[in-house]
Amino acid sequence: MSEDTFKDQLAIEEKAEDLAKQAMDLGLIPSFTIRYYPDCWEFFLPNQTEPDFLTPEEAYFKLKKLLEGAGKS
């Protein structure tokens, strides 16, 4: 398993967005929503049990785990 390192907040936000696109392309999630704020992005995955938006870090780890479970990381 490769370990990602992030130099700033934008890097993890962009990586989480990329992972969400990969998960959507594989049919693991039907869609995703990102709320863009000047200081941070918020992610929402529609088939998550929590009704709240996720931080970029939470979205990254949730999507990474989902993709690893599907054999794609």
mmCIF file of the N, C-alpha and C atoms, coordinates in Angstrom:
data_MODEL
# 
_entry.id   MODEL 
# 
loop_
_atom_site.group_PDB 
_atom_site.id 
_atom_site.type_symbol 
_atom_site.label_atom_id 
_atom_site.label_alt_id 
_atom_site.label_comp_id 
_atom_site.label_asym_id 
_atom_site.label_entity_id 
_atom_site.label_seq_id 
_atom_site.pdbx_PDB_ins_code 
_atom_site.Cartn_x 
_atom_site.Cartn_y 
_atom_site.Cartn_z 
_atom_site.occupancy 
_atom_site.B_iso_or_equiv 
_atom_site.pdbx_formal_charge 
_atom_site.auth_seq_id 
_atom_site.auth_comp_id 
_atom_site.auth_asym_id 
_atom_site.auth_atom_id 
_atom_site.pdbx_PDB_model_num 
ATOM 1   N N  . MET A 1 1  ? 0.847   -1.175 0.000   1.00 0.00 ? 1  MET A N  1 
ATOM 2   C CA . MET A 1 1  ? 0.000   0.000  0.000   1.00 0.00 ? 1  MET A CA 1 
ATOM 3   C C  . MET A 1 1  ? 0.890   1.234  0.000   1.00 0.00 ? 1  MET A C  1 
ATOM 4   N N  . SER A 1 2  ? 0.596   2.168  -0.873  1.00 0.00 ? 2  SER A N  1 
ATOM 5   C CA . SER A 1 2  ? 1.383   3.393  -0.927  1.00 0.00 ? 2  SER A CA 1 
ATOM 6   C C  . SER A 1 2  ? 0.863   4.393  0.098   1.00 0.00 ? 2  SER A C  1 
ATOM 7   N N  . GLU A 1 3  ? 1.775   5.133  0.651   1.00 0.00 ? 3  GLU A N  1 
ATOM 8   C CA . GLU A 1 3  ? 1.420   6.149  1.638   1.00 0.00 ? 3  GLU A CA 1 
ATOM 9   C C  . GLU A 1 3  ? 1.489   7.514  0.971   1.00 0.00 ? 3  GLU A C  1 
ATOM 10  N N  . ASP A 1 4  ? 0.401   8.258  1.058   1.00 0.00 ? 4  ASP A N  1 
ATOM 11  C CA . ASP A 1 4  ? 0.371   9.602  0.513   1.00 0.00 ? 4  ASP A CA 1 
ATOM 12  C C  . ASP A 1 4  ? 0.838   10.584 1.572   1.00 0.00 ? 4  ASP A C  1 
ATOM 13  N N  . THR A 1 5  ? 1.562   11.595 1.135   1.00 0.00 ? 5  THR A N  1 
ATOM 14  C CA . THR A 1 5  ? 1.936   12.683 2.019   1.00 0.00 ? 5  THR A CA 1 
ATOM 15  C C  . THR A 1 5  ? 1.393   13.964 1.415   1.00 0.00 ? 5  THR A C  1 
ATOM 16  N N  . PHE A 1 6  ? 1.000   14.872 2.272   1.00 0.00 ? 6  PHE A N  1 
ATOM 17  C CA . PHE A 1 6  ? 0.374   16.107 1.813   1.00 0.00 ? 6  PHE A CA 1 
ATOM 18  C C  . PHE A 1 6  ? 1.129   17.296 2.381   1.00 0.00 ? 6  PHE A C  1 
ATOM 19  N N  . LYS A 1 7  ? 1.435   18.234 1.490   1.00 0.00 ? 7  LYS A N  1 
ATOM 20  C CA . LYS A 1 7  ? 2.193   19.402 1.928   1.00 0.00 ? 7  LYS A CA 1 
ATOM 21  C C  . LYS A 1 7  ? 1.308   20.525 2.443   1.00 0.00 ? 7  LYS A C  1 
ATOM 22  N N  . ASP A 1 8  ? 0.006   20.503 2.059   1.00 0.00 ? 8  ASP A N  1 
ATOM 23  C CA . ASP A 1 8  ? -0.895  21.557 2.512   1.00 0.00 ? 8  ASP A CA 1 
ATOM 24  C C  . ASP A 1 8  ? -2.344  21.080 2.433   1.00 0.00 ? 8  ASP A C  1 
ATOM 25  N N  . GLN A 1 9  ? -3.247  21.908 2.899   1.00 0.00 ? 9  GLN A N  1 
ATOM 26  C CA . GLN A 1 9  ? -4.666  21.566 2.954   1.00 0.00 ? 9  GLN A CA 1 
ATOM 27  C C  . GLN A 1 9  ? -5.237  21.316 1.559   1.00 0.00 ? 9  GLN A C  1 
ATOM 28  N N  . LEU A 1 10 ? -4.861  22.147 0.602   1.00 0.00 ? 10 LEU A N  1 
ATOM 29  C CA . LEU A 1 10 ? -5.369  22.006 -0.749  1.00 0.00 ? 10 LEU A CA 1 
ATOM 30  C C  . LEU A 1 10 ? -4.994  20.651 -1.349  1.00 0.00 ? 10 LEU A C  1 
ATOM 31  N N  . ALA A 1 11 ? -3.812  20.159 -1.042  1.00 0.00 ? 11 ALA A N  1 
ATOM 32  C CA . ALA A 1 11 ? -3.370  18.878 -1.591  1.00 0.00 ? 11 ALA A CA 1 
ATOM 33  C C  . ALA A 1 11 ? -4.275  17.737 -1.133  1.00 0.00 ? 11 ALA A C  1 
ATOM 34  N N  . ILE A 1 12 ? -4.651  17.706 0.133   1.00 0.00 ? 12 ILE A N  1 
ATOM 35  C CA . ILE A 1 12 ? -5.525  16.631 0.609   1.00 0.00 ? 12 ILE A CA 1 
ATOM 36  C C  . ILE A 1 12 ? -6.951  16.811 0.079   1.00 0.00 ? 12 ILE A C  1 
ATOM 37  N N  . GLU A 1 13 ? -7.395  18.052 -0.072  1.00 0.00 ? 13 GLU A N  1 
ATOM 38  C CA . GLU A 1 13 ? -8.720  18.305 -0.644  1.00 0.00 ? 13 GLU A CA 1 
ATOM 39  C C  . GLU A 1 13 ? -8.792  17.791 -2.083  1.00 0.00 ? 13 GLU A C  1 
ATOM 40  N N  . GLU A 1 14 ? -7.760  18.079 -2.851  1.00 0.00 ? 14 GLU A N  1 
ATOM 41  C CA . GLU A 1 14 ? -7.732  17.637 -4.242  1.00 0.00 ? 14 GLU A CA 1 
ATOM 42  C C  . GLU A 1 14 ? -7.622  16.119 -4.343  1.00 0.00 ? 14 GLU A C  1 
ATOM 43  N N  . LYS A 1 15 ? -6.857  15.501 -3.453  1.00 0.00 ? 15 LYS A N  1 
ATOM 44  C CA . LYS A 1 15 ? -6.720  14.046 -3.458  1.00 0.00 ? 15 LYS A CA 1 
ATOM 45  C C  . LYS A 1 15 ? -8.043  13.380 -3.071  1.00 0.00 ? 15 LYS A C  1 
ATOM 46  N N  . ALA A 1 16 ? -8.750  13.944 -2.100  1.00 0.00 ? 16 ALA A N  1 
ATOM 47  C CA . ALA A 1 16 ? -10.055 13.404 -1.715  1.00 0.00 ? 16 ALA A CA 1 
ATOM 48  C C  . ALA A 1 16 ? -11.036 13.521 -2.883  1.00 0.00 ? 16 ALA A C  1 
ATOM 49  N N  . GLU A 1 17 ? -10.988 14.632 -3.602  1.00 0.00 ? 17 GLU A N  1 
ATOM 50  C CA . GLU A 1 17 ? -11.844 14.806 -4.779  1.00 0.00 ? 17 GLU A CA 1 
ATOM 51  C C  . GLU A 1 17 ? -11.506 13.755 -5.838  1.00 0.00 ? 17 GLU A C  1 
ATOM 52  N N  . ASP A 1 18 ? -10.221 13.501 -6.054  1.00 0.00 ? 18 ASP A N  1 
ATOM 53  C CA . ASP A 1 18 ? -9.790  12.503 -7.025  1.00 0.00 ? 18 ASP A CA 1 
ATOM 54  C C  . ASP A 1 18 ? -10.268 11.103 -6.626  1.00 0.00 ? 18 ASP A C  1 
ATOM 55  N N  . LEU A 1 19 ? -10.145 10.777 -5.342  1.00 0.00 ? 19 LEU A N  1 
ATOM 56  C CA . LEU A 1 19 ? -10.612 9.475  -4.862  1.00 0.00 ? 19 LEU A CA 1 
ATOM 57  C C  . LEU A 1 19 ? -12.125 9.339  -5.025  1.00 0.00 ? 19 LEU A C  1 
ATOM 58  N N  . ALA A 1 20 ? -12.863 10.414 -4.788  1.00 0.00 ? 20 ALA A N  1 
ATOM 59  C CA . ALA A 1 20 ? -14.311 10.382 -4.966  1.00 0.00 ? 20 ALA A CA 1 
ATOM 60  C C  . ALA A 1 20 ? -14.665 10.133 -6.431  1.00 0.00 ? 20 ALA A C  1 
ATOM 61  N N  . LYS A 1 21 ? -13.936 10.748 -7.343  1.00 0.00 ? 21 LYS A N  1 
ATOM 62  C CA . LYS A 1 21 ? -14.175 10.523 -8.772  1.00 0.00 ? 21 LYS A CA 1 
ATOM 63  C C  . LYS A 1 21 ? -13.882 9.076  -9.150  1.00 0.00 ? 21 LYS A C  1 
ATOM 64  N N  . GLN A 1 22 ? -12.797 8.515  -8.593  1.00 0.00 ? 22 GLN A N  1 
ATOM 65  C CA . GLN A 1 22 ? -12.464 7.118  -8.857  1.00 0.00 ? 22 GLN A CA 1 
ATOM 66  C C  . GLN A 1 22 ? -13.558 6.195  -8.337  1.00 0.00 ? 22 GLN A C  1 
ATOM 67  N N  . ALA A 1 23 ? -14.027 6.455  -7.121  1.00 0.00 ? 23 ALA A N  1 
ATOM 68  C CA . ALA A 1 23 ? -15.081 5.634  -6.520  1.00 0.00 ? 23 ALA A CA 1 
ATOM 69  C C  . ALA A 1 23 ? -16.358 5.723  -7.340  1.00 0.00 ? 23 ALA A C  1 
ATOM 70  N N  . MET A 1 24 ? -16.667 6.889  -7.851  1.00 0.00 ? 24 MET A N  1 
ATOM 71  C CA . MET A 1 24 ? -17.855 7.064  -8.678  1.00 0.00 ? 24 MET A CA 1 
ATOM 72  C C  . MET A 1 24 ? -17.704 6.318  -10.002 1.00 0.00 ? 24 MET A C  1 
ATOM 73  N N  . ASP A 1 25 ? -16.528 6.410  -10.619 1.00 0.00 ? 25 ASP A N  1 
ATOM 74  C CA . ASP A 1 25 ? -16.275 5.710  -11.878 1.00 0.00 ? 25 ASP A CA 1 
ATOM 75  C C  . ASP A 1 25 ? -16.399 4.196  -11.718 1.00 0.00 ? 25 ASP A C  1 
ATOM 76  N N  . LEU A 1 26 ? -16.027 3.684  -10.553 1.00 0.00 ? 26 LEU A N  1 
ATOM 77  C CA . LEU A 1 26 ? -16.117 2.247  -10.284 1.00 0.00 ? 26 LEU A CA 1 
ATOM 78  C C  . LEU A 1 26 ? -17.502 1.814  -9.825  1.00 0.00 ? 26 LEU A C  1 
ATOM 79  N N  . GLY A 1 27 ? -18.395 2.779  -9.640  1.00 0.00 ? 27 GLY A N  1 
ATOM 80  C CA . GLY A 1 27 ? -19.747 2.462  -9.205  1.00 0.00 ? 27 GLY A CA 1 
ATOM 81  C C  . GLY A 1 27 ? -19.870 2.197  -7.716  1.00 0.00 ? 27 GLY A C  1 
ATOM 82  N N  . LEU A 1 28 ? -18.863 2.587  -6.943  1.00 0.00 ? 28 LEU A N  1 
ATOM 83  C CA . LEU A 1 28 ? -18.894 2.372  -5.496  1.00 0.00 ? 28 LEU A CA 1 
ATOM 84  C C  . LEU A 1 28 ? -19.769 3.396  -4.785  1.00 0.00 ? 28 LEU A C  1 
ATOM 85  N N  . ILE A 1 29 ? -19.881 4.571  -5.365  1.00 0.00 ? 29 ILE A N  1 
ATOM 86  C CA . ILE A 1 29 ? -20.781 5.610  -4.856  1.00 0.00 ? 29 ILE A CA 1 
ATOM 87  C C  . ILE A 1 29 ? -21.531 6.182  -6.059  1.00 0.00 ? 29 ILE A C  1 
ATOM 88  N N  . PRO A 1 30 ? -22.781 6.569  -5.885  1.00 0.00 ? 30 PRO A N  1 
ATOM 89  C CA . PRO A 1 30 ? -23.532 7.096  -7.027  1.00 0.00 ? 30 PRO A CA 1 
ATOM 90  C C  . PRO A 1 30 ? -23.171 8.539  -7.390  1.00 0.00 ? 30 PRO A C  1 
ATOM 91  N N  . SER A 1 31 ? -22.730 9.301  -6.401  1.00 0.00 ? 31 SER A N  1 
ATOM 92  C CA . SER A 1 31 ? -22.380 10.701 -6.625  1.00 0.00 ? 31 SER A CA 1 
ATOM 93  C C  . SER A 1 31 ? -21.660 11.215 -5.387  1.00 0.00 ? 31 SER A C  1 
ATOM 94  N N  . PHE A 1 32 ? -21.215 12.453 -5.448  1.00 0.00 ? 32 PHE A N  1 
ATOM 95  C CA . PHE A 1 32 ? -20.647 13.116 -4.277  1.00 0.00 ? 32 PHE A CA 1 
ATOM 96  C C  . PHE A 1 32 ? -20.834 14.613 -4.436  1.00 0.00 ? 32 PHE A C  1 
ATOM 97  N N  . THR A 1 33 ? -20.809 15.304 -3.317  1.00 0.00 ? 33 THR A N  1 
ATOM 98  C CA . THR A 1 33 ? -20.968 16.752 -3.306  1.00 0.00 ? 33 THR A CA 1 
ATOM 99  C C  . THR A 1 33 ? -19.816 17.366 -2.541  1.00 0.00 ? 33 THR A C  1 
ATOM 100 N N  . ILE A 1 34 ? -19.306 18.469 -3.053  1.00 0.00 ? 34 ILE A N  1 
ATOM 101 C CA . ILE A 1 34 ? -18.270 19.220 -2.347  1.00 0.00 ? 34 ILE A CA 1 
ATOM 102 C C  . ILE A 1 34 ? -18.773 20.642 -2.160  1.00 0.00 ? 34 ILE A C  1 
ATOM 103 N N  . ARG A 1 35 ? -18.716 21.104 -0.940  1.00 0.00 ? 35 ARG A N  1 
ATOM 104 C CA . ARG A 1 35 ? -18.963 22.522 -0.656  1.00 0.00 ? 35 ARG A CA 1 
ATOM 105 C C  . ARG A 1 35 ? -17.600 23.193 -0.563  1.00 0.00 ? 35 ARG A C  1 
ATOM 106 N N  . TYR A 1 36 ? -17.414 24.192 -1.413  1.00 0.00 ? 36 TYR A N  1 
ATOM 107 C CA . TYR A 1 36 ? -16.136 24.897 -1.451  1.00 0.00 ? 36 TYR A CA 1 
ATOM 108 C C  . TYR A 1 36 ? -16.222 26.161 -0.597  1.00 0.00 ? 36 TYR A C  1 
ATOM 109 N N  . TYR A 1 37 ? -15.393 26.238 0.420   1.00 0.00 ? 37 TYR A N  1 
ATOM 110 C CA . TYR A 1 37 ? -15.257 27.432 1.243   1.00 0.00 ? 37 TYR A CA 1 
ATOM 111 C C  . TYR A 1 37 ? -13.827 27.940 1.094   1.00 0.00 ? 37 TYR A C  1 
ATOM 112 N N  . PRO A 1 38 ? -13.588 29.202 1.357   1.00 0.00 ? 38 PRO A N  1 
ATOM 113 C CA . PRO A 1 38 ? -12.236 29.740 1.183   1.00 0.00 ? 38 PRO A CA 1 
ATOM 114 C C  . PRO A 1 38 ? -11.172 29.023 2.014   1.00 0.00 ? 38 PRO A C  1 
ATOM 115 N N  . ASP A 1 39 ? -11.547 28.550 3.196   1.00 0.00 ? 39 ASP A N  1 
ATOM 116 C CA . ASP A 1 39 ? -10.543 27.943 4.067   1.00 0.00 ? 39 ASP A CA 1 
ATOM 117 C C  . ASP A 1 39 ? -10.559 26.417 4.074   1.00 0.00 ? 39 ASP A C  1 
ATOM 118 N N  . CYS A 1 40 ? -11.649 25.804 3.596   1.00 0.00 ? 40 CYS A N  1 
ATOM 119 C CA . CYS A 1 40 ? -11.728 24.342 3.639   1.00 0.00 ? 40 CYS A CA 1 
ATOM 120 C C  . CYS A 1 40 ? -12.897 23.858 2.782   1.00 0.00 ? 40 CYS A C  1 
ATOM 121 N N  . TRP A 1 41 ? -12.762 22.659 2.245   1.00 0.00 ? 41 TRP A N  1 
ATOM 122 C CA . TRP A 1 41 ? -13.840 22.039 1.491   1.00 0.00 ? 41 TRP A CA 1 
ATOM 123 C C  . TRP A 1 41 ? -14.576 21.064 2.396   1.00 0.00 ? 41 TRP A C  1 
ATOM 124 N N  . GLU A 1 42 ? -15.868 20.840 2.125   1.00 0.00 ? 42 GLU A N  1 
ATOM 125 C CA . GLU A 1 42 ? -16.657 19.841 2.836   1.00 0.00 ? 42 GLU A CA 1 
ATOM 126 C C  . GLU A 1 42 ? -17.176 18.830 1.819   1.00 0.00 ? 42 GLU A C  1 
ATOM 127 N N  . PHE A 1 43 ? -17.098 17.551 2.179   1.00 0.00 ? 43 PHE A N  1 
ATOM 128 C CA . PHE A 1 43 ? -17.495 16.478 1.276   1.00 0.00 ? 43 PHE A CA 1 
ATOM 129 C C  . PHE A 1 43 ? -18.733 15.779 1.806   1.00 0.00 ? 43 PHE A C  1 
ATOM 130 N N  . PHE A 1 44 ? -19.626 15.401 0.895   1.00 0.00 ? 44 PHE A N  1 
ATOM 131 C CA . PHE A 1 44 ? -20.790 14.611 1.260   1.00 0.00 ? 44 PHE A CA 1 
ATOM 132 C C  . PHE A 1 44 ? -20.888 13.435 0.302   1.00 0.00 ? 44 PHE A C  1 
ATOM 133 N N  . LEU A 1 45 ? -20.926 12.232 0.873   1.00 0.00 ? 45 LEU A N  1 
ATOM 134 C CA . LEU A 1 45 ? -21.101 11.007 0.105   1.00 0.00 ? 45 LEU A CA 1 
ATOM 135 C C  . LEU A 1 45 ? -22.508 10.514 0.403   1.00 0.00 ? 45 LEU A C  1 
ATOM 136 N N  . PRO A 1 46 ? -23.375 10.428 -0.592  1.00 0.00 ? 46 PRO A N  1 
ATOM 137 C CA . PRO A 1 46 ? -24.796 10.175 -0.342  1.00 0.00 ? 46 PRO A CA 1 
ATOM 138 C C  . PRO A 1 46 ? -25.132 8.855  0.340   1.00 0.00 ? 46 PRO A C  1 
ATOM 139 N N  . ASN A 1 47 ? -24.326 7.829  0.222   1.00 0.00 ? 47 ASN A N  1 
ATOM 140 C CA . ASN A 1 47 ? -24.670 6.578  0.884   1.00 0.00 ? 47 ASN A CA 1 
ATOM 141 C C  . ASN A 1 47 ? -23.936 6.395  2.210   1.00 0.00 ? 47 ASN A C  1 
ATOM 142 N N  . GLN A 1 48 ? -23.487 7.479  2.798   1.00 0.00 ? 48 GLN A N  1 
ATOM 143 C CA . GLN A 1 48 ? -22.899 7.394  4.129   1.00 0.00 ? 48 GLN A CA 1 
ATOM 144 C C  . GLN A 1 48 ? -24.027 7.450  5.151   1.00 0.00 ? 48 GLN A C  1 
ATOM 145 N N  . THR A 1 49 ? -23.826 6.858  6.300   1.00 0.00 ? 49 THR A N  1 
ATOM 146 C CA . THR A 1 49 ? -24.875 6.815  7.309   1.00 0.00 ? 49 THR A CA 1 
ATOM 147 C C  . THR A 1 49 ? -24.971 8.116  8.088   1.00 0.00 ? 49 THR A C  1 
ATOM 148 N N  . GLU A 1 50 ? -23.888 8.859  8.171   1.00 0.00 ? 50 GLU A N  1 
ATOM 149 C CA . GLU A 1 50 ? -23.897 10.133 8.880   1.00 0.00 ? 50 GLU A CA 1 
ATOM 150 C C  . GLU A 1 50 ? -24.466 11.217 7.968   1.00 0.00 ? 50 GLU A C  1 
ATOM 151 N N  . PRO A 1 51 ? -25.369 12.040 8.468   1.00 0.00 ? 51 PRO A N  1 
ATOM 152 C CA . PRO A 1 51 ? -25.963 13.074 7.618   1.00 0.00 ? 51 PRO A CA 1 
ATOM 153 C C  . PRO A 1 51 ? -25.061 14.302 7.426   1.00 0.00 ? 51 PRO A C  1 
ATOM 154 N N  . ASP A 1 52 ? -23.977 14.386 8.167   1.00 0.00 ? 52 ASP A N  1 
ATOM 155 C CA . ASP A 1 52 ? -23.110 15.562 8.113   1.00 0.00 ? 52 ASP A CA 1 
ATOM 156 C C  . ASP A 1 52 ? -22.101 15.475 6.980   1.00 0.00 ? 52 ASP A C  1 
ATOM 157 N N  . PHE A 1 53 ? -21.626 16.628 6.581   1.00 0.00 ? 53 PHE A N  1 
ATOM 158 C CA . PHE A 1 53 ? -20.538 16.692 5.617   1.00 0.00 ? 53 PHE A CA 1 
ATOM 159 C C  . PHE A 1 53 ? -19.249 16.258 6.300   1.00 0.00 ? 53 PHE A C  1 
ATOM 160 N N  . LEU A 1 54 ? -18.317 15.730 5.506   1.00 0.00 ? 54 LEU A N  1 
ATOM 161 C CA . LEU A 1 54 ? -17.037 15.258 6.012   1.00 0.00 ? 54 LEU A CA 1 
ATOM 162 C C  . LEU A 1 54 ? -15.950 16.291 5.756   1.00 0.00 ? 54 LEU A C  1 
ATOM 163 N N  . THR A 1 55 ? -14.966 16.325 6.638   1.00 0.00 ? 55 THR A N  1 
ATOM 164 C CA . THR A 1 55 ? -13.782 17.139 6.386   1.00 0.00 ? 55 THR A CA 1 
ATOM 165 C C  . THR A 1 55 ? -13.001 16.469 5.254   1.00 0.00 ? 55 THR A C  1 
ATOM 166 N N  . PRO A 1 56 ? -12.077 17.173 4.630   1.00 0.00 ? 56 PRO A N  1 
ATOM 167 C CA . PRO A 1 56 ? -11.268 16.542 3.585   1.00 0.00 ? 56 PRO A CA 1 
ATOM 168 C C  . PRO A 1 56 ? -10.517 15.304 4.104   1.00 0.00 ? 56 PRO A C  1 
ATOM 169 N N  . GLU A 1 57 ? -10.036 15.375 5.329   1.00 0.00 ? 57 GLU A N  1 
ATOM 170 C CA . GLU A 1 57 ? -9.309  14.255 5.902   1.00 0.00 ? 57 GLU A CA 1 
ATOM 171 C C  . GLU A 1 57 ? -10.223 13.045 6.099   1.00 0.00 ? 57 GLU A C  1 
ATOM 172 N N  . GLU A 1 58 ? -11.430 13.282 6.632   1.00 0.00 ? 58 GLU A N  1 
ATOM 173 C CA . GLU A 1 58 ? -12.391 12.195 6.831   1.00 0.00 ? 58 GLU A CA 1 
ATOM 174 C C  . GLU A 1 58 ? -12.794 11.588 5.490   1.00 0.00 ? 58 GLU A C  1 
ATOM 175 N N  . ALA A 1 59 ? -13.047 12.434 4.509   1.00 0.00 ? 59 ALA A N  1 
ATOM 176 C CA . ALA A 1 59 ? -13.425 11.955 3.179   1.00 0.00 ? 59 ALA A CA 1 
ATOM 177 C C  . ALA A 1 59 ? -12.293 11.146 2.558   1.00 0.00 ? 59 ALA A C  1 
ATOM 178 N N  . TYR A 1 60 ? -11.065 11.632 2.694   1.00 0.00 ? 60 TYR A N  1 
ATOM 179 C CA . TYR A 1 60 ? -9.906  10.924 2.144   1.00 0.00 ? 60 TYR A CA 1 
ATOM 180 C C  . TYR A 1 60 ? -9.823  9.518  2.717   1.00 0.00 ? 60 TYR A C  1 
ATOM 181 N N  . PHE A 1 61 ? -9.864  9.392  4.040   1.00 0.00 ? 61 PHE A N  1 
ATOM 182 C CA . PHE A 1 61 ? -9.714  8.079  4.664   1.00 0.00 ? 61 PHE A CA 1 
ATOM 183 C C  . PHE A 1 61 ? -10.899 7.162  4.353   1.00 0.00 ? 61 PHE A C  1 
ATOM 184 N N  . LYS A 1 62 ? -12.101 7.696  4.329   1.00 0.00 ? 62 LYS A N  1 
ATOM 185 C CA . LYS A 1 62 ? -13.282 6.892  4.021   1.00 0.00 ? 62 LYS A CA 1 
ATOM 186 C C  . LYS A 1 62 ? -13.216 6.384  2.576   1.00 0.00 ? 62 LYS A C  1 
ATOM 187 N N  . LEU A 1 63 ? -12.866 7.258  1.649   1.00 0.00 ? 63 LEU A N  1 
ATOM 188 C CA . LEU A 1 63 ? -12.776 6.874  0.242   1.00 0.00 ? 63 LEU A CA 1 
ATOM 189 C C  . LEU A 1 63 ? -11.594 5.942  -0.012  1.00 0.00 ? 63 LEU A C  1 
ATOM 190 N N  . LYS A 1 64 ? -10.478 6.178  0.639   1.00 0.00 ? 64 LYS A N  1 
ATOM 191 C CA . LYS A 1 64 ? -9.309  5.311  0.495   1.00 0.00 ? 64 LYS A CA 1 
ATOM 192 C C  . LYS A 1 64 ? -9.657  3.894  0.942   1.00 0.00 ? 64 LYS A C  1 
ATOM 193 N N  . LYS A 1 65 ? -10.354 3.780  2.077   1.00 0.00 ? 65 LYS A N  1 
ATOM 194 C CA . LYS A 1 65 ? -10.762 2.478  2.598   1.00 0.00 ? 65 LYS A CA 1 
ATOM 195 C C  . LYS A 1 65 ? -11.747 1.809  1.633   1.00 0.00 ? 65 LYS A C  1 
ATOM 196 N N  . LEU A 1 66 ? -12.672 2.565  1.092   1.00 0.00 ? 66 LEU A N  1 
ATOM 197 C CA . LEU A 1 66 ? -13.655 2.045  0.144   1.00 0.00 ? 66 LEU A CA 1 
ATOM 198 C C  . LEU A 1 66 ? -12.967 1.507  -1.111  1.00 0.00 ? 66 LEU A C  1 
ATOM 199 N N  . LEU A 1 67 ? -12.020 2.269  -1.647  1.00 0.00 ? 67 LEU A N  1 
ATOM 200 C CA . LEU A 1 67 ? -11.302 1.854  -2.845  1.00 0.00 ? 67 LEU A CA 1 
ATOM 201 C C  . LEU A 1 67 ? -10.389 0.652  -2.576  1.00 0.00 ? 67 LEU A C  1 
ATOM 202 N N  . GLU A 1 68 ? -9.746  0.620  -1.415  1.00 0.00 ? 68 GLU A N  1 
ATOM 203 C CA . GLU A 1 68 ? -8.904  -0.521 -1.071  1.00 0.00 ? 68 GLU A CA 1 
ATOM 204 C C  . GLU A 1 68 ? -9.747  -1.780 -0.936  1.00 0.00 ? 68 GLU A C  1 
ATOM 205 N N  . GLY A 1 69 ? -10.942 -1.650 -0.393  1.00 0.00 ? 69 GLY A N  1 
ATOM 206 C CA . GLY A 1 69 ? -11.854 -2.789 -0.281  1.00 0.00 ? 69 GLY A CA 1 
ATOM 207 C C  . GLY A 1 69 ? -12.288 -3.306 -1.645  1.00 0.00 ? 69 GLY A C  1 
ATOM 208 N N  . ALA A 1 70 ? -12.292 -2.424 -2.632  1.00 0.00 ? 70 ALA A N  1 
ATOM 209 C CA . ALA A 1 70 ? -12.667 -2.799 -3.986  1.00 0.00 ? 70 ALA A CA 1 
ATOM 210 C C  . ALA A 1 70 ? -11.444 -3.251 -4.799  1.00 0.00 ? 70 ALA A C  1 
ATOM 211 N N  . GLY A 1 71 ? -10.265 -3.171 -4.176  1.00 0.00 ? 71 GLY A N  1 
ATOM 212 C CA . GLY A 1 71 ? -9.040  -3.584 -4.870  1.00 0.00 ? 71 GLY A CA 1 
ATOM 213 C C  . GLY A 1 71 ? -8.390  -2.503 -5.687  1.00 0.00 ? 71 GLY A C  1 
ATOM 214 N N  . LYS A 1 72 ? -8.823  -1.260 -5.554  1.00 0.00 ? 72 LYS A N  1 
ATOM 215 C CA . LYS A 1 72 ? -8.246  -0.130 -6.300  1.00 0.00 ? 72 LYS A CA 1 
ATOM 216 C C  . LYS A 1 72 ? -7.835  0.937  -5.303  1.00 0.00 ? 72 LYS A C  1 
ATOM 217 N N  . SER A 1 73 ? -6.565  1.341  -5.329  1.00 0.00 ? 73 SER A N  1 
ATOM 218 C CA . SER A 1 73 ? -6.141  2.413  -4.436  1.00 0.00 ? 73 SER A CA 1 
ATOM 219 C C  . SER A 1 73 ? -5.228  3.394  -5.122  1.00 0.00 ? 73 SER A C  1 
# 
